[in-house]
Amino acid sequence: MDPEELRQLVWEIPTTQIASLYGVSDKAVEKRCRALGISKPPRGYWTRPERESVSQEEQI
């Protein structure tokens, strides 16, 4: 997997979905991110309601 592609995917879809796409475990994806120095979204990033991010954007 290309490092730039992984960097983009990590911020577009959850790690478990990336793992499923490539037929590896989510821990393998996390390990690869660490090895490449790729930061991942903080805990809870994928569970936030979209309306919360929209209202924050409107406030800016």
N, C-alpha and C positions, 0 to 999 in steps of 0.2 A: 504494500500500500504506500502510495506517495505521501510524504509528510504534509505537503500543502493540502492534499485532498483530505487527509485525516483531520487536519486543523479546521477545515471548513465543516466537515461532517459533525465533529464534536459539538459545534455550536448550532447545528441545524436539527439534529435528531439525538435522542437519548443513546447512551453507550450500549445499552442492551440491544437496540435496533441495529446499530453499527455491527455489533458482534454477530447478530443473526444474518446480516447481509453477507458477511465474510466467512461464516461458518466457524467462528471461534467463540471463546467465552468473553464475557464482559470484562473479566479480570485481565485477559490477554490484551484487550484494547486499552485498558487503563495502564498496563505495564508499558505498552508501546508509546503511549502519550508521555509517560514519565521519562522514558529513554530518549525521546525526541525533544523534551522540554516544552511540550504542548500543554497549555493551561486548559482546564475544563470548566464548564459552568459550575457555579456554587451549588451546594445541596439545596434541593427544593426548586431549582430553576425550572424544571419541566412540570412541576405540579402547580405553579402559580397560575391563577386564572388570567386569561388574556385580557379581560376587562381592566385588570389592575394596571397592566403595562400601558394600555391605551389611555387610561385616565392620567397616568404619570406623564405621558407624552403630551397630552393636552395642557398640562400645567406648565410645561416648559415654554 
